[in-house]
């Protein structure tokens, strides 16, 4: 029997103590999986609702879930052992790895799904109009922030005030962006799906740059499956079980998109208390490719861009971050 821990997102930010009962060498009494309430993380939702981890883990293993609003909280939980694995954006995984975190990316979760939205009434008709404007992202240096700022710097020569540029940067939860637009608090948002499609449906904003034209829009994993290097080295059978479940969930999405959409609508409502329409989910789905294949080269290119934007103090070397052994089994 599994125990699903449905916690509020605010409580999750403080629930980072290392109190897991997980033991090495296959003696895992409890496994905790983390993910975000975003469409890019549907594999986590499917695996939870279909009890796929229970199928591959040893009998009697208790499976819990935690839901995260941002990558920093997720990575802290991985490093403290509060969770054993799950889905996070490549930006936080890369940033923590280069800061010394002993973690491994063992699979991808999806690609695509980042959209740059402009507030209706902002006077913005093209990226060239963003000088002096305010943009929002989930966190400073998160995946969507790096994608947006890379596009702006490389293509338009416009940067944020963090590096003495012309755009003001603020942060906030993607589920609030539509309200932020409605109250004129921000002009532009770099948005993960399904929240971009939700903004479109609400009529509060328009697409300024769609997924294929955002930096790394179709090659960069929008989510990666991360676990600790300690588990990879000391309990590879456990990691293989986790990856097998994740692969099974991804293949379910590919084979059963309509059922996966319904499941995502219900799960996002449960976690965020926001109900997304079928039209929003359908639109968001078109911008995402669900895959577990991951490329170290694509992540390195993204890391180099993060360094270029001064999110990283040193030239990054991601050697050792990606381990594709488990998806190849």
Secondary structure, 3 states (H helix, E strand, C coil): CCCCCCCCHHHHCCCCCCCCCCCCCCCCCEEEEEECCCHHHHHHHHHHHCCHHHHHCCCCCEEEEEECCCHHHHHHHHHHCCCCEEEECHHHHHHHHHCCCCEEEEEEEEEECEEEEEECCCCCCCHHHHCCCEEEECCCCCHHHHHHHHHHHHHHCCCEHHHCCCEEEEECCHHHHHHHHHCCCCCEEEEECCHHHHHHHHCCEEEEECHHHCCCCCCCEEEEEEEEHHHHHHCHHHHHHHHHHHHHHHHHHHHCHHHHHHHHHHHHHHHHCCCCCHHHHHHHHCCEECCCCCCHHHHHHHHHHHHHCCCCCCCCCCCCCECCCCCCC
